[in-house]
């Protein structure tokens, strides 16, 4: 479903002083627990988007029959704003690609597209208004969550005729409480996340809802995330719940291919490009879990790391598979992981040259 491709003027309503929220110190920030003073909202009705506005952060009033509540017609994106410690400048990273992926998710979920320039403009204007919420401590960022939900009041399975597109901001600490330190991953060998032909590469809530049960089991066992295997054979590695996954095997970086079941990660694509520019060989190929475990045991797999906006680059120190834990690189951050992390964060924060024009200055 496509909407008209035009730009609309964004109306702005600022908070009053008594509406403003209390901020907490950067070193106390958790992930996704605190939200800024303002939000962006635009509504779709009668076949078009209208009345885009930035307004004080507030609750929605939804009819109990709103279709998002019954049929899960919903999509979202994850982005971040990064501050340069020296200049105070604030940047966002490859925002038009997030807009493009958002519209690809919308098409898969039978939802209207959003003008990509308006998508980015709304984010930029919102950050400018709430600029004092951008945290400054290293390792902290301003998380950006563009979302679309189906709001038509109706029962019966069909695509909604009405939608909200909104954006909220959240000052956050590291996604994993361990920060840039190895995390422990639990391999799911019974339950699955998605299958070929499903909605796996769309960023829609249902893909994450299906991971909650296994993720809860993993956390109870002391593991941060779940590594998912393919739905058909439970044989091939796909992705971790919050990030794409990469392995260093015999000094080459290997990552599962995009076959429709995993998210087309923008961080994933960026890291692959950076790795090749730094002289590493990168292979997209199917990875059998049994062979991967064998490579870990033989010390041929020397590093593993996840890539994603929320998690950035996260070292993986061990995999738990079929009642046994396999440690990677002595549970230490590997040199390739560390180099890629420093390169990526350096570009995102304006500390390193951006030869690919990925970075957009907001302030």
Secondary structure as the mmCIF struct_conf table of DSSP 4:
data_model
#
loop_
_struct_conf.conf_type_id
_struct_conf.id
_struct_conf.beg_label_comp_id
_struct_conf.beg_label_asym_id
_struct_conf.beg_label_seq_id
_struct_conf.end_label_comp_id
_struct_conf.end_label_asym_id
_struct_conf.end_label_seq_id
HELX_LH_PP_P HELX_LH_PP_P1 UNK A 9 UNK A 10
STRN STRN1 UNK A 11 UNK A 12
HELX_LH_PP_P HELX_LH_PP_P2 UNK A 14 UNK A 16
HELX_RH_3T_P HELX_RH_3T_P1 UNK A 17 UNK A 19
HELX_LH_PP_P HELX_LH_PP_P3 UNK A 20 UNK A 23
HELX_RH_3T_P HELX_RH_3T_P2 UNK A 26 UNK A 28
BEND BEND1 UNK A 31 UNK A 33
BEND BEND2 UNK A 37 UNK A 37
STRN STRN2 UNK A 38 UNK A 45
TURN_TY1_P TURN_TY1_P1 UNK A 46 UNK A 47
STRN STRN3 UNK A 48 UNK A 56
TURN_TY1_P TURN_TY1_P2 UNK A 64 UNK A 65
STRN STRN4 UNK A 66 UNK A 66
TURN_TY1_P TURN_TY1_P3 UNK A 67 UNK A 67
HELX_RH_AL_P HELX_RH_AL_P1 UNK A 68 UNK A 71
STRN STRN5 UNK A 74 UNK A 76
STRN STRN6 UNK A 79 UNK A 83
TURN_TY1_P TURN_TY1_P4 UNK A 85 UNK A 87
STRN STRN7 UNK A 90 UNK A 93
BEND BEND3 UNK A 94 UNK A 94
HELX_RH_AL_P HELX_RH_AL_P2 UNK A 95 UNK A 108
TURN_TY1_P TURN_TY1_P5 UNK A 109 UNK A 110
HELX_RH_AL_P HELX_RH_AL_P3 UNK A 116 UNK A 129
TURN_TY1_P TURN_TY1_P6 UNK A 130 UNK A 130
HELX_RH_3T_P HELX_RH_3T_P3 UNK A 131 UNK A 133
BEND BEND4 UNK A 134 UNK A 134
BEND BEND5 UNK A 137 UNK A 137
TURN_TY1_P TURN_TY1_P7 UNK A 138 UNK A 139
STRN STRN8 UNK A 141 UNK A 150
STRN STRN9 UNK A 153 UNK A 153
BEND BEND6 UNK A 156 UNK A 158
BEND BEND7 UNK A 161 UNK A 161
STRN STRN10 UNK A 163 UNK A 172
BEND BEND8 UNK A 175 UNK A 176
TURN_TY1_P TURN_TY1_P8 UNK A 177 UNK A 178
BEND BEND9 UNK A 180 UNK A 181
STRN STRN11 UNK A 183 UNK A 188
BEND BEND10 UNK A 189 UNK A 190
BEND BEND11 UNK A 193 UNK A 193
TURN_TY1_P TURN_TY1_P9 UNK A 196 UNK A 197
BEND BEND12 UNK A 198 UNK A 199
TURN_TY1_P TURN_TY1_P10 UNK A 200 UNK A 201
BEND BEND13 UNK A 202 UNK A 202
HELX_RH_AL_P HELX_RH_AL_P4 UNK A 205 UNK A 209
TURN_TY1_P TURN_TY1_P11 UNK A 210 UNK A 211
HELX_RH_AL_P HELX_RH_AL_P5 UNK A 212 UNK A 220
TURN_TY1_P TURN_TY1_P12 UNK A 221 UNK A 222
BEND BEND14 UNK A 224 UNK A 224
STRN STRN12 UNK A 225 UNK A 229
TURN_TY1_P TURN_TY1_P13 UNK A 231 UNK A 233
BEND BEND15 UNK A 234 UNK A 234
STRN STRN13 UNK A 236 UNK A 236
STRN STRN14 UNK A 237 UNK A 240
TURN_TY1_P TURN_TY1_P14 UNK A 241 UNK A 242
STRN STRN15 UNK A 243 UNK A 243
STRN STRN16 UNK A 244 UNK A 249
TURN_TY1_P TURN_TY1_P15 UNK A 250 UNK A 251
STRN STRN17 UNK A 252 UNK A 255
BEND BEND16 UNK A 259 UNK A 262
HELX_RH_AL_P HELX_RH_AL_P6 UNK A 266 UNK A 277
TURN_TY1_P TURN_TY1_P16 UNK A 278 UNK A 279
STRN STRN18 UNK A 282 UNK A 284
STRN STRN19 UNK A 288 UNK A 288
HELX_RH_AL_P HELX_RH_AL_P7 UNK A 289 UNK A 297
TURN_TY1_P TURN_TY1_P17 UNK A 298 UNK A 299
STRN STRN20 UNK A 301 UNK A 308
TURN_TY1_P TURN_TY1_P18 UNK A 309 UNK A 311
STRN STRN21 UNK A 312 UNK A 321
TURN_TY1_P TURN_TY1_P19 UNK A 322 UNK A 323
STRN STRN22 UNK A 324 UNK A 327
BEND BEND17 UNK A 328 UNK A 328
HELX_RH_3T_P HELX_RH_3T_P4 UNK A 329 UNK A 331
HELX_RH_AL_P HELX_RH_AL_P8 UNK A 335 UNK A 348
TURN_TY1_P TURN_TY1_P20 UNK A 349 UNK A 350
BEND BEND18 UNK A 351 UNK A 352
TURN_TY1_P TURN_TY1_P21 UNK A 355 UNK A 356
STRN STRN23 UNK A 359 UNK A 361
#
